[in-house]
Amino acid sequence: MNKLIHATKNGVVNFMRDEEGAQVVEYALIIAVVSIALVIALSQIAAGSGPFSDFITRVTDCLTTSTCV
């Protein structure tokens, strides 16, 4: 029984020390921040009218509503 408790304790400690998955989360956060900055920058560029503005409007509608045209 002591071996089982000891093995479980070691497993939990090793799991808490493992940082391999942290890199994936960090990369995902970086991609999210860059994507948000890109959308904001492109929406400012597309403030006028034209095909680029229409594209931004379609993407925004697709992301904010349930219908994509």
MDAnalysis code that builds the backbone (N, CA, C; Angstrom):
import MDAnalysis as mda
import numpy as np

u = mda.Universe.empty(207, n_residues=69, atom_resindex=np.repeat(np.arange(69), 3), trajectory=True)
u.add_TopologyAttr("name", ["N", "CA", "C"] * 69)
u.add_TopologyAttr("resid", np.arange(1, 70))
u.add_TopologyAttr("resname", ["MET", "ASN", "LYS", "LEU", "ILE", "HIS", "ALA", "THR", "LYS", "ASN", "GLY", "VAL", "VAL", "ASN", "PHE", "MET", "ARG", "ASP", "GLU", "GLU", "GLY", "ALA", "GLN", "VAL", "VAL", "GLU", "TYR", "ALA", "LEU", "ILE", "ILE", "ALA", "VAL", "VAL", "SER", "ILE", "ALA", "LEU", "VAL", "ILE", "ALA", "LEU", "SER", "GLN", "ILE", "ALA", "ALA", "GLY", "SER", "GLY", "PRO", "PHE", "SER", "ASP", "PHE", "ILE", "THR", "ARG", "VAL", "THR", "ASP", "CYS", "LEU", "THR", "THR", "SER", "THR", "CYS", "VAL"])
u.atoms.positions = np.array([
    [0.823, -1.195, 0.000],
    [0.000, 0.000, 0.000],
    [0.865, 1.255, 0.000],
    [1.981, 1.231, 0.774],
    [2.876, 2.381, 0.809],
    [3.493, 2.646, -0.556],
    [3.760, 1.561, -1.321],
    [4.321, 1.742, -2.665],
    [3.332, 2.468, -3.566],
    [2.063, 2.158, -3.454],
    [1.033, 2.806, -4.258],
    [0.928, 4.291, -3.917],
    [0.931, 4.597, -2.640],
    [0.859, 6.006, -2.205],
    [2.099, 6.756, -2.661],
    [3.263, 6.137, -2.516],
    [4.518, 6.761, -2.922],
    [4.549, 6.987, -4.440],
    [4.092, 6.008, -5.204],
    [4.064, 6.134, -6.659],
    [3.089, 7.222, -7.097],
    [1.943, 7.291, -6.444],
    [0.969, 8.336, -6.760],
    [1.521, 9.713, -6.445],
    [2.159, 9.842, -5.311],
    [2.756, 11.121, -4.915],
    [3.821, 11.541, -5.919],
    [4.687, 10.607, -6.306],
    [5.734, 10.921, -7.285],
    [5.135, 11.299, -8.634],
    [4.082, 10.614, -9.025],
    [3.422, 10.935, -10.288],
    [2.848, 12.340, -10.296],
    [2.216, 12.726, -9.202],
    [1.642, 14.072, -9.097],
    [2.741, 15.128, -9.100],
    [3.813, 14.880, -8.367],
    [4.929, 15.834, -8.316],
    [5.559, 15.983, -9.701],
    [5.766, 14.871, -10.394],
    [6.344, 14.938, -11.737],
    [5.426, 15.662, -12.707],
    [4.126, 15.449, -12.583],
    [3.167, 16.140, -13.435],
    [3.200, 17.646, -13.202],
    [3.315, 18.059, -11.953],
    [3.341, 19.484, -11.628],
    [4.625, 20.155, -12.118],
    [5.711, 19.407, -12.176],
    [6.992, 19.969, -12.626],
    [7.136, 19.982, -14.137],
    [6.325, 19.215, -14.844],
    [6.430, 19.108, -16.298],
    [5.982, 20.419, -16.938],
    [6.853, 21.025, -17.736],
    [6.543, 22.297, -18.377],
    [6.454, 22.168, -19.889],
    [6.355, 20.963, -20.388],
    [6.341, 20.749, -21.827],
    [5.112, 21.370, -22.485],
    [3.964, 21.275, -21.881],
    [2.747, 21.831, -22.448],
    [2.658, 23.340, -22.328],
    [3.471, 23.937, -21.477],
    [3.431, 25.389, -21.291],
    [3.842, 26.119, -22.560],
    [4.748, 25.549, -23.337],
    [5.187, 26.205, -24.564],
    [4.043, 26.307, -25.564],
    [3.211, 25.299, -25.640],
    [2.079, 25.323, -26.559],
    [1.115, 26.439, -26.172],
    [0.870, 26.582, -24.891],
    [-0.032, 27.637, -24.418],
    [0.566, 29.013, -24.710],
    [1.854, 29.165, -24.497],
    [2.500, 30.446, -24.771],
    [2.412, 30.806, -26.249],
    [2.667, 29.840, -27.124],
    [2.561, 30.099, -28.559],
    [1.125, 30.436, -28.949],
    [0.163, 29.768, -28.370],
    [-1.241, 30.058, -28.672],
    [-1.614, 31.473, -28.244],
    [-1.123, 31.905, -27.085],
    [-1.400, 33.274, -26.633],
    [-0.746, 34.304, -27.547],
    [0.468, 34.033, -27.988],
    [1.151, 34.955, -28.906],
    [0.381, 35.055, -30.214],
    [-0.053, 33.917, -30.746],
    [-0.823, 33.920, -31.998],
    [-2.131, 34.678, -31.821],
    [-2.785, 34.513, -30.677],
    [-4.047, 35.217, -30.430],
    [-3.840, 36.727, -30.376],
    [-2.796, 37.169, -29.687],
    [-2.532, 38.615, -29.573],
    [-2.183, 39.204, -30.933],
    [-1.353, 38.521, -31.694],
    [-0.982, 39.014, -33.025],
    [-2.208, 39.052, -33.932],
    [-3.061, 38.046, -33.841],
    [-4.275, 38.017, -34.666],
    [-5.204, 39.169, -34.328],
    [-5.379, 39.447, -33.056],
    [-6.236, 40.563, -32.648],
    [-5.655, 41.884, -33.135],
    [-4.346, 42.058, -32.988],
    [-3.706, 43.290, -33.466],
    [-3.850, 43.429, -34.975],
    [-3.739, 42.333, -35.691],
    [-3.871, 42.361, -37.148],
    [-5.291, 42.728, -37.561],
    [-6.283, 42.173, -36.891],
    [-7.674, 42.508, -37.209],
    [-7.950, 43.973, -36.930],
    [-7.436, 44.493, -35.831],
    [-7.640, 45.909, -35.508],
    [-6.969, 46.797, -36.545],
    [-5.734, 46.452, -36.913],
    [-5.009, 47.252, -37.904],
    [-5.713, 47.208, -39.256],
    [-6.143, 46.034, -39.669],
    [-6.814, 45.920, -40.963],
    [-8.171, 46.607, -40.962],
    [-8.861, 46.605, -39.844],
    [-10.148, 47.299, -39.802],
    [-9.962, 48.803, -39.890],
    [-8.845, 49.314, -39.377],
    [-8.555, 50.745, -39.512],
    [-8.199, 51.094, -40.957],
    [-7.488, 50.189, -41.621],
    [-7.136, 50.418, -43.027],
    [-8.387, 50.380, -43.890],
    [-9.307, 49.510, -43.551],
    [-10.510, 49.317, -44.355],
    [-11.635, 50.263, -43.970],
    [-11.314, 51.347, -43.301],
    [-12.357, 52.274, -42.856],
    [-13.065, 52.930, -44.036],
    [-12.421, 53.001, -45.181],
    [-13.033, 53.595, -46.376],
    [-13.961, 52.614, -47.055],
    [-14.083, 52.761, -48.351],
    [-14.924, 51.843, -49.114],
    [-14.071, 51.174, -50.177],
    [-14.551, 50.053, -50.662],
    [-13.818, 49.317, -51.682],
    [-13.853, 47.830, -51.407],
    [-13.167, 47.067, -52.223],
    [-13.213, 45.608, -52.070],
    [-12.599, 45.117, -50.754],
    [-11.566, 45.778, -50.290],
    [-10.945, 45.364, -49.034],
    [-11.886, 45.618, -47.870],
    [-12.565, 46.737, -47.895],
    [-13.547, 47.059, -46.858],
    [-14.695, 46.050, -46.875],
    [-15.136, 45.668, -48.065],
    [-16.202, 44.666, -48.177],
    [-15.747, 43.323, -47.607],
    [-14.502, 42.953, -47.884],
    [-13.958, 41.708, -47.358],
    [-13.928, 41.720, -45.835],
    [-13.453, 42.818, -45.254],
    [-13.392, 42.938, -43.793],
    [-14.795, 42.864, -43.200],
    [-15.751, 43.486, -43.847],
    [-17.130, 43.446, -43.370],
    [-17.666, 42.014, -43.396],
    [-17.383, 41.269, -44.471],
    [-17.849, 39.883, -44.563],
    [-17.204, 39.015, -43.491],
    [-15.896, 39.204, -43.250],
    [-15.212, 38.425, -42.215],
    [-15.771, 38.754, -40.841],
    [-15.991, 40.034, -40.574],
    [-16.553, 40.457, -39.287],
    [-17.941, 39.867, -39.088],
    [-18.763, 39.911, -40.130],
    [-20.110, 39.327, -40.024],
    [-20.038, 37.830, -39.783],
    [-19.104, 37.175, -40.436],
    [-18.977, 35.720, -40.276],
    [-18.539, 35.366, -38.860],
    [-17.677, 36.178, -38.277],
    [-17.192, 35.907, -36.933],
    [-18.183, 36.275, -35.849],
    [-19.020, 37.264, -36.098],
    [-19.921, 37.746, -35.051],
    [-21.340, 37.212, -35.160],
    [-21.719, 36.668, -36.320],
    [-23.050, 36.101, -36.474],
    [-22.931, 34.626, -36.856],
    [-24.035, 33.971, -36.957],
    [-24.012, 32.534, -37.277],
    [-24.078, 32.273, -38.772],
    [-24.178, 33.324, -39.572],
    [-24.258, 33.122, -41.033],
    [-23.043, 33.721, -41.713],
    [-22.494, 32.956, -42.620],
    [-21.363, 33.417, -43.436],
    [-21.796, 33.408, -44.894],
    [-21.621, 34.537, -45.566],
    [-22.024, 34.645, -46.973],
    [-20.803, 34.734, -47.837],
])
